[in-house]
Amino acid sequence: MLKKQAQVIITILFLLDLTIVGACWNLAYFVRFYWFNHPYSLVGFSIPFAKAIPDFSEYFKATFAILFFAAFCFIYAKMYNPKRISRYRAEFRSILKANVFLFVVMTGITFYYREFSYSRVQSLYFLLFSIVSLTLFRSIVRSVLSHMRRTGRNLRRVLIIGERETADKFFQKVQENRELGYVTVGYVGESQSSQMTCDYLGRYEDIPRIIEDTRVDQVYIALDSNQQSDLQRINHLLAEQMVDLNIVPDIYHTLNINPEILDLDGMPIIALRQSTVEGWNRVLKRVFDLFGALSGIILLTPLWIIMPLLIKIFSPGPIFYRQERMGLDGRSFKMLKYRSMRVDAEEKTGAVWAKKDDDRRTPLGAFMRETSLDELPQLFNVLSGAMSMVGPRPERPVFIEEFKKSIPNYMLRHKMKAGITGWAQVNGWRGNTSLEKRIECDIYYLTNWSIWFDIKIIIMTFFTGIRNPNAY
């Protein structure tokens, strides 16, 4: 019954999506040729005046072709795959992918279609209207469905197989996200567990009876890694049951960053540790870095003149200091800083952490380190691509050899480019402070990265990250 209802909902959603796309196509015609038909600029592009207004019937007839190709693009972008446990961001990506693909198809077809010339500006309006309208529509649908599920409608009855940490974590996630509409009827395990807070329904052998008695819609197998030998027996018991079957992999004992299911010629592979900055995200972050670095270099032009003069006045020796640091994927690079210590600072001690009231600092160096002025030349490291504006703080290889042996998961921080500022720095974990807390912040940043997170950290840097009492 639920599957039939789901199919009906998907069909209605599909038809409404196409209706919206058709409306956007025709709306774009009137916006282009009647409502905003005057010269103006849009996002840096000059929109010309349309001297001749084409017949609306030509655009109306094209609506049917638009809907035909839109249907294929929507299915290709997986806009109708189950979205119950996916987030808004994933749905928006599907909408964006479908519309961009549709726009490319339209552009290709109209290029070879010679009987009528369609407006490129109208097509751009259509692309914009379609993306915005579908995003708003799907947001409303999600809100309505969430409300229905909170009030006891459109629910799925779930049975959990497992009684240890993985099963408990899954149950807690279900409880925290009630808008998903999952109702846990209980769990099945080899024995009752005090760790689980839902109802214990029986052992593995009772699974067929439990499914029949409780009218289960979906089964989630959530076994710990040391229980995987039970899978064959469980699969045998579920073989004749008409329920949706899902497996929750045990990844809670392994630190994961940006986990994703990949496909190797039909064989699923779970990628646990991979950078969140790949594909277009990598391009976006690089553009952000270039813009930030160039803006900083231009805005700080007076300091590029004043600082070298002051450094020379207060201490003989070079203006800049180059030091080996470890960056993305463990590759070393030469980090550039203004020199804040004596030239012979490490001749006797070797590589050591700076300490409070460090006598190796020059008179100006103490002020530069406290106010982060010595960090300014790192903008050129960002420009060259060795560093990013935001990321984990780069460390010296000689210290890393020690840290990676004593601090679990330390090396994961190198899955992202090193940054001038970062989540750890703006939270006060800078200088000779807790390395464990710093790693926690770095891993949180890697796991939750977005360009908006970078912007937030940049803004926070001006308030909490520039002047720091732990920067010696």
C-alpha positions in Angstrom: 0.0 0.0 0.0 2.8 2.4 0.9 4.7 1.7 -2.3 1.5 2.4 -4.3 1.1 5.7 -2.4 4.7 6.6 -3.1 4.3 5.9 -6.8 1.3 8.2 -6.9 3.1 11.0 -5.1 6.1 10.7 -7.4 3.9 10.8 -10.5 2.1 13.9 -9.2 5.4 15.5 -8.3 6.7 14.7 -11.8 3.7 16.3 -13.5 3.8 19.4 -11.2 7.6 19.8 -12.0 6.8 19.8 -15.7 4.0 22.2 -15.2 6.3 24.6 -13.4 9.0 24.3 -16.2 6.4 25.0 -18.9 5.1 28.0 -17.0 8.7 29.3 -16.5 9.4 29.0 -20.2 6.4 31.1 -21.1 6.9 33.5 -18.3 10.5 34.1 -19.5 9.0 35.2 -22.9 6.8 38.0 -21.3 9.6 39.1 -19.0 12.1 39.4 -21.9 9.9 41.1 -24.5 7.3 43.0 -22.5 8.0 43.6 -18.8 11.7 44.3 -18.9 12.3 45.2 -22.5 14.8 48.0 -22.0 18.6 48.1 -21.9 20.1 47.3 -18.5 22.9 45.3 -17.0 22.5 42.0 -15.1 25.4 40.5 -13.1 27.9 42.4 -15.3 26.2 41.6 -18.6 24.5 44.1 -20.8 20.9 43.1 -21.7 20.1 44.7 -25.1 16.7 46.2 -26.1 14.5 43.9 -28.3 13.4 46.0 -31.2 11.2 43.3 -32.7 8.9 41.2 -30.6 8.5 37.7 -31.9 5.2 35.9 -32.1 4.3 34.2 -28.8 2.8 31.2 -30.7 6.4 30.1 -31.6 7.4 30.0 -28.0 4.2 28.4 -26.9 4.6 25.6 -29.4 8.2 25.1 -28.2 6.8 24.4 -24.7 6.0 20.9 -25.7 9.6 20.2 -26.8 10.9 21.8 -23.6 8.7 19.5 -21.5 9.7 16.4 -23.5 13.4 17.0 -22.9 12.9 18.2 -19.4 11.3 14.9 -18.5 14.5 13.0 -19.5 16.7 15.6 -17.8 14.8 15.3 -14.6 15.0 11.5 -14.6 18.7 11.6 -15.6 19.4 14.0 -12.6 17.7 11.5 -10.3 15.1 14.0 -9.1 12.6 11.3 -8.3 14.9 8.9 -6.4 13.7 8.5 -2.7 14.5 11.7 -0.9 13.3 10.8 2.6 16.7 10.7 4.2 18.5 13.1 1.8 19.1 16.8 2.6 18.0 20.0 0.9 21.5 20.4 -0.6 21.3 17.1 -2.4 17.9 17.9 -3.9 19.1 21.3 -5.0 22.1 19.7 -6.7 19.7 17.5 -8.6 17.6 20.4 -9.7 20.6 22.4 -10.7 22.1 19.5 -12.7 18.8 18.8 -14.5 18.2 22.4 -15.5 21.8 23.0 -16.6 21.6 19.8 -18.7 18.3 20.9 -20.1 19.8 24.3 -21.0 22.7 22.7 -22.8 20.3 20.5 -24.8 18.1 23.4 -25.7 21.1 25.5 -26.8 22.4 22.6 -29.0 19.0 22.1 -30.6 18.3 25.8 -31.3 21.7 26.2 -32.8 20.8 23.8 -35.6 17.1 24.8 -35.8 17.0 27.4 -38.6 13.2 28.1 -39.1 13.0 30.4 -36.1 15.6 32.2 -33.9 14.9 31.9 -30.2 16.1 34.6 -27.8 19.3 33.7 -25.8 18.3 36.2 -23.1 14.8 34.6 -22.8 16.6 31.2 -22.4 18.7 32.6 -19.6 15.6 34.0 -17.9 14.1 30.5 -18.3 17.0 28.8 -16.7 17.0 31.2 -13.7 13.2 31.0 -13.2 13.2 27.2 -13.5 15.9 26.7 -10.9 14.4 29.1 -8.5 10.8 27.9 -8.9 11.6 24.2 -8.7 13.8 24.8 -5.6 11.0 26.8 -3.9 8.4 24.2 -4.9 10.5 21.3 -3.6 11.1 23.2 -0.4 7.4 23.6 0.1 6.8 19.9 -0.6 9.5 18.9 1.9 7.9 21.2 4.6 4.5 19.8 4.0 5.7 16.2 4.2 7.7 17.0 7.3 4.6 18.4 8.9 2.6 15.4 7.9 5.1 13.0 9.4 5.3 14.9 12.6 1.6 14.6 13.0 1.6 10.9 12.4 1.0 10.6 8.6 3.1 9.2 5.8 5.2 7.1 8.2 7.4 4.1 7.7 7.6 1.4 10.3 11.2 0.4 10.9 12.8 -2.7 12.4 16.4 -2.6 13.5 18.6 -5.7 13.4 21.5 -5.3 15.8 21.9 -4.5 19.4 25.3 -2.8 19.7 26.9 0.6 19.0 26.0 0.8 15.3 22.3 -0.1 16.0 22.1 2.3 18.9 23.7 5.2 16.8 21.2 4.5 14.0 18.2 4.5 16.5 19.4 7.8 18.0 19.6 9.4 14.5 16.0 8.3 13.7 14.8 9.8 17.0 16.6 13.1 16.3 15.1 13.4 12.8 11.4 12.7 13.3 10.6 14.8 10.2 11.8 11.8 8.2 8.7 9.9 9.3 10.4 6.7 10.7 8.8 4.9 13.5 11.0 2.3 15.2 9.0 -0.8 16.2 12.0 -2.2 18.0 15.1 -4.2 17.5 16.2 -7.8 17.0 19.5 -9.2 18.5 21.1 -12.2 19.9 20.3 -10.9 23.3 18.6 -7.9 25.0 21.0 -5.0 25.3 21.0 -2.2 28.0 22.6 0.0 25.3 19.4 0.1 23.2 16.5 2.2 24.4 13.8 0.9 22.1 11.8 -2.3 22.5 13.6 -5.7 22.3 11.5 -8.0 20.1 13.4 -11.2 19.9 16.3 -13.1 18.4 17.3 -13.5 14.7 15.1 -16.6 14.4 12.0 -14.5 15.3 12.5 -12.1 12.4 9.9 -13.5 10.0 7.2 -13.6 12.8 8.1 -10.1 14.0 7.9 -8.6 10.5 4.4 -10.2 10.0 3.1 -9.2 13.5 4.4 -5.6 13.5 3.7 -4.8 9.8 7.2 -3.6 9.2 7.9 -1.5 6.0 11.7 -1.3 6.2 14.4 -3.3 7.9 17.8 -1.8 8.8 20.6 -4.2 9.4 23.0 -2.3 11.8 25.7 -4.7 12.9 29.0 -3.9 14.4 32.1 -5.0 12.4 32.6 -8.0 14.7 29.1 -9.2 14.0 29.4 -9.4 10.2 29.5 -13.2 10.3 25.8 -13.1 11.3 24.8 -11.5 7.9 24.4 -14.8 6.0 22.0 -16.1 8.6 20.0 -12.9 8.7 19.9 -12.7 4.8 18.5 -16.3 4.8 15.7 -15.3 7.3 14.8 -12.2 5.2 14.9 -13.9 1.8 11.1 -14.4 1.7 10.1 -11.2 3.3 8.5 -8.4 1.2 10.2 -5.5 3.0 12.7 -2.8 2.0 16.1 -4.0 3.2 18.9 -1.5 4.1 22.4 -2.0 5.6 23.9 0.5 8.0 27.7 0.1 7.7 29.8 0.1 10.9 31.8 3.3 10.3 31.6 4.6 13.9 34.8 2.8 14.9 36.6 4.4 11.9 37.0 8.2 11.6 35.3 9.2 8.3 35.5 12.4 6.3 33.0 12.9 3.5 31.9 9.2 3.3 30.4 8.3 -0.1 29.2 5.1 -1.8 31.1 4.5 -5.1 30.5 2.0 -7.8 33.2 -0.1 -9.3 31.6 -1.9 -12.3 28.6 -2.9 -10.2 30.5 -3.4 -6.9 29.7 -0.9 -4.2 32.6 0.6 -2.4 32.3 2.8 0.7 34.9 5.7 0.6 35.4 6.8 4.2 38.2 9.3 3.9 38.3 11.7 1.0 38.5 15.5 0.6 35.3 17.5 0.5 37.1 19.9 -1.9 36.9 18.0 -5.2 35.4 18.8 -8.6 33.6 22.2 -8.7 34.2 22.7 -5.0 38.0 22.7 -5.7 37.5 25.3 -8.5 35.2 27.4 -6.2 37.7 27.3 -3.3 40.6 28.2 -5.6 38.7 31.2 -7.1 37.9 32.3 -3.5 41.6 32.0 -2.5 42.8 33.9 -5.5 40.3 36.7 -4.9 41.1 36.8 -1.2 44.9 36.8 -1.8 44.8 39.5 -4.5 42.5 41.7 -2.5 44.7 41.4 0.6 47.9 42.1 -1.4 46.3 45.2 -3.0 44.7 46.5 0.2 47.8 46.0 2.3 50.1 47.9 -0.2 51.3 50.4 2.5 52.4 47.6 4.8 54.5 46.0 2.0 56.6 49.2 2.2 56.5 49.9 5.9 57.2 46.4 7.3 60.4 45.7 5.5 61.8 49.1 6.6 60.9 48.4 10.2 62.4 44.9 10.2 65.7 46.3 8.8 65.7 49.0 11.5 65.1 46.7 14.4 67.3 43.7 13.4 70.0 43.0 10.8 69.3 40.2 8.4 66.8 39.2 5.7 63.3 40.6 5.6 61.5 37.3 4.8 61.8 34.0 6.5 61.2 30.7 4.6 60.4 27.6 6.6 59.5 24.1 5.4 55.9 23.2 6.2 53.6 20.2 5.3 50.6 20.9 3.2 48.0 19.1 1.1 48.5 15.3 0.9 51.7 15.5 3.0 53.6 17.5 0.4 56.1 20.0 1.7 56.4 23.7 0.7 58.3 26.7 1.8 56.0 29.0 3.9 56.9 32.7 3.6 56.7 35.0 6.6 58.2 38.2 7.8 61.2 37.4 9.9 60.3 37.9 13.6 63.3 36.2 15.3 67.1 36.6 15.2 68.9 35.0 12.3 70.6 32.5 14.6 67.4 31.6 16.5 67.7 27.8 16.1 71.5 27.3 15.8 71.8 26.0 19.3 68.3 24.7 20.1 67.3 23.2 16.8 63.6 23.1 15.9 61.6 24.0 19.0 58.2 25.6 19.8 58.1 29.3 20.4 57.4 30.0 24.1 56.1 33.0 26.1 58.6 35.8 26.4 60.9 33.9 23.9 64.2 35.8 23.9 64.9 34.7 20.3 62.4 37.3 19.1 63.5 40.7 17.8 62.0 43.8 19.5 59.6 44.2 16.5 59.1 40.4 16.2 57.2 40.1 19.5 54.6 42.7 18.3 54.4 41.1 14.8 53.7 37.6 16.2 51.1 38.8 18.6 49.2 40.8 15.9 49.9 38.2 13.1 51.6 40.8 11.0 54.4 38.3 10.3 51.8 36.1 8.6 51.0 38.6 5.8 53.5 37.3 3.2 51.6 34.0 3.3 49.2 35.7 0.9 51.8 34.9 -1.8 51.8 31.2 -0.8 48.0 31.3 -1.4 48.6 33.0 -4.7 51.0 30.3 -5.8 48.6 27.5 -4.7 50.6 26.1 -1.9 48.2 27.4 0.7 44.6 28.4 1.1 43.0 31.4 2.8 41.3 29.0 5.2 42.4 25.6 6.3 44.4 23.7 9.0 47.5 25.4 10.2 50.6 24.1 8.5 53.2 22.5 10.7 56.9 21.7 10.4 57.7 18.2 9.2 60.1 17.7 12.1 57.2 18.2 14.6 54.8 16.1 12.5 56.9 13.0 12.8 56.4 13.3 16.6 52.7 14.3 16.5 51.5 11.6 14.2 52.7 8.9 16.5 51.2 10.3 19.7 48.0 12.0 18.4 45.3 9.7 16.7 44.2 10.8 13.2 46.7 13.7 13.1 47.5 13.2 9.5 43.9 13.5 8.4 44.3 17.3 8.6 46.5 17.1 5.5 43.4 16.1 3.4 42.9 19.9 2.9 45.3 22.7 1.9 46.9 24.5 4.8 45.4 27.9 5.6 46.5 31.3 6.8 43.5 31.1 9.2 41.3 28.3 10.2 38.6 27.0 12.5 41.1 26.1 15.2 42.7 29.5 15.2 39.5 31.5 15.5 38.5 29.3 18.4 41.7 30.1 20.3 43.7 26.9 19.6 46.8 28.6 18.3 50.5 28.5 19.4 51.5 26.2 22.3 47.9 25.0 23.1 46.2 21.6 23.1 47.0 19.7 19.9 44.1 17.4 20.5 41.6 20.3 20.5 43.3 21.7 17.4 42.9 18.4 15.6 39.2 18.2 16.7 38.7 21.6 15.1 40.6 20.7 11.9 38.6 17.5 11.4 35.3 19.4 12.1 36.3 21.8 9.4 37.2 19.1 6.9 33.9 17.3 7.6 31.7 20.4 7.4 33.5 22.4 4.7 31.6 24.8 2.5 32.5 28.1 0.9 30.1 29.8 3.4 32.0 28.2 6.3 35.2 29.7 4.8 33.6 33.2 4.7 32.4 32.8 8.3 36.0 31.9 9.4 37.4 34.9 7.5 34.9 37.2 9.2 35.7 35.7 12.6 39.4 36.1 12.0 39.1 39.9 12.1 37.5 39.7 15.6 39.2 36.7 17.3 42.0 35.4 15.1 44.3 38.3 14.4 45.4 39.2 17.9 45.9 36.1 20.0 47.5 35.8 23.5 48.9 32.3 22.6 50.8 33.6 19.6 54.3 34.0 21.0 
